[in-house]
Amino acid sequence: MDVLPLQPRVNAADLPLEQLAANKNVPEREKVAETCRQFEAVLLRQILGEARKPVISDGEEHDPAVDGVYNDMITNQLADSISRSGAFGLAKSLESQLVRQVLHQPSSPASAPATAPAPGPAKSFNTTHS
């Protein structure tokens, strides 16, 4: 009786990006998906960070270091939540492109071409010399 070794199921979202690429227990498609999601979160942090900068001061004295830490925490959590929800959509779009180009797989059955292009006329090459 052959018993296959158990391979633990690893969630790509639980791994730091630098460990994700080398992990053999995570399929390549999941690695691409998580990398795209993290890229989207970084982009969202930049956008939200700029959008959350105060335009008008409220007139009260605040410690800028404390405000900066809390604002960064809020921005990071908000960006990560939006990215995990998939509502922004950039990660899915990027993932479908990368899967098709890098992994050479169709991103989904709906995106595969309906018909294959017709092959051109066969070319024969004469390699004998007379």
C-alpha positions as CSV (number, residue, x, y, z in Angstrom):
1,M,0.0,0.0,0.0
2,D,1.5,3.3,-1.1
3,V,0.9,6.2,1.2
4,L,1.5,9.7,-0.2
5,P,3.2,12.2,2.1
6,L,1.0,14.9,3.4
7,Q,1.7,18.3,2.0
8,P,0.3,21.1,4.2
9,R,-2.1,23.4,2.5
10,V,-0.6,26.9,2.6
11,N,-2.7,30.0,2.1
12,A,-0.7,32.4,-0.2
13,A,-2.2,35.4,1.7
14,D,-0.6,34.2,4.9
15,L,3.0,34.3,3.6
16,P,5.3,37.3,3.3
17,L,6.0,38.1,-0.4
18,E,9.7,37.1,-0.1
19,Q,8.7,33.6,1.1
20,L,5.9,33.2,-1.4
21,A,8.0,32.7,-4.5
22,A,10.1,29.9,-3.0
23,N,7.2,28.0,-1.4
24,K,6.6,24.7,-3.1
25,N,3.2,24.1,-1.4
26,V,1.6,27.1,-3.2
27,P,0.5,26.7,-6.8
28,E,2.0,29.2,-9.3
29,R,-1.4,30.6,-10.1
30,E,-2.0,31.4,-6.4
31,K,1.4,33.1,-6.2
32,V,0.5,35.3,-9.1
33,A,-2.9,36.2,-7.7
34,E,-1.4,37.1,-4.2
35,T,1.4,39.1,-5.8
36,C,-1.1,41.1,-7.9
37,R,-3.3,41.6,-4.8
38,Q,-0.4,42.9,-2.8
39,F,0.7,45.2,-5.7
40,E,-2.9,46.6,-5.8
41,A,-2.7,47.2,-2.0
42,V,0.5,49.1,-2.4
43,L,-1.0,51.3,-5.1
44,L,-4.1,51.9,-3.0
45,R,-1.9,52.9,0.0
46,Q,-0.3,55.6,-2.2
47,I,-3.7,56.8,-3.5
48,L,-5.4,56.8,-0.1
49,G,-2.4,58.3,1.6
50,E,-2.6,61.3,-0.7
51,A,-6.4,61.5,-0.5
52,R,-6.4,61.5,3.4
53,K,-3.9,64.3,3.8
54,P,-5.6,67.2,5.6
55,V,-6.5,70.1,3.4
56,I,-7.7,72.4,6.0
57,S,-6.4,72.4,9.6
58,D,-8.9,72.1,12.4
59,G,-7.0,74.7,14.5
60,E,-6.2,72.2,17.3
61,E,-2.6,71.3,18.3
62,H,-1.8,67.7,17.4
63,D,1.4,65.7,17.7
64,P,2.4,65.2,14.1
65,A,4.2,62.0,14.9
66,V,1.2,60.4,16.6
67,D,-1.1,61.6,13.9
68,G,1.2,60.2,11.2
69,V,1.3,56.8,12.9
70,Y,-2.4,56.5,13.2
71,N,-3.1,57.8,9.7
72,D,-0.6,55.3,8.3
73,M,-2.3,52.5,10.2
74,I,-5.7,53.5,9.0
75,T,-4.5,53.9,5.4
76,N,-2.8,50.5,5.4
77,Q,-5.8,48.7,6.9
78,L,-8.2,50.4,4.5
79,A,-6.0,49.6,1.4
80,D,-5.6,46.0,2.5
81,S,-9.3,45.6,3.1
82,I,-10.2,47.1,-0.3
83,S,-7.6,44.9,-2.0
84,R,-8.9,41.7,-0.3
85,S,-12.5,42.5,-1.2
86,G,-11.6,42.7,-4.9
87,A,-13.8,45.8,-5.3
88,F,-11.0,47.9,-6.9
89,G,-10.4,45.3,-9.6
90,L,-6.9,46.0,-10.6
91,A,-5.5,42.8,-9.1
92,K,-7.9,40.6,-11.0
93,S,-7.1,42.4,-14.3
94,L,-3.4,42.2,-13.7
95,E,-3.6,38.6,-12.7
96,S,-5.5,37.6,-15.8
97,Q,-2.8,39.2,-18.0
98,L,0.1,37.7,-16.0
99,V,-1.4,34.2,-16.0
100,R,-1.8,34.4,-19.7
101,Q,1.6,35.8,-20.5
102,V,3.8,34.2,-17.8
103,L,2.2,30.9,-17.0
104,H,0.9,30.4,-20.6
105,Q,-2.5,29.5,-19.4
106,P,-5.9,30.9,-20.4
107,S,-7.0,33.2,-17.6
108,S,-10.6,31.8,-17.8
109,P,-12.7,29.8,-20.2
110,A,-14.6,32.9,-21.2
111,S,-11.4,34.7,-22.2
112,A,-10.1,31.9,-24.4
113,P,-10.6,32.4,-28.2
114,A,-13.6,30.7,-29.6
115,T,-11.8,29.3,-32.6
116,A,-8.2,28.7,-33.3
117,P,-6.7,30.6,-36.3
118,A,-6.5,28.6,-39.4
119,P,-3.0,27.3,-40.1
120,G,-1.2,28.8,-43.1
121,P,0.0,26.8,-46.1
122,A,2.7,24.2,-45.2
123,K,6.1,25.2,-46.3
124,S,8.6,22.7,-47.5
125,F,12.3,23.3,-47.4
126,N,14.6,21.5,-49.7
127,T,17.7,20.8,-47.8
128,T,19.4,18.6,-50.4
129,H,21.9,20.2,-52.8
130,S,22.2,18.9,-56.3
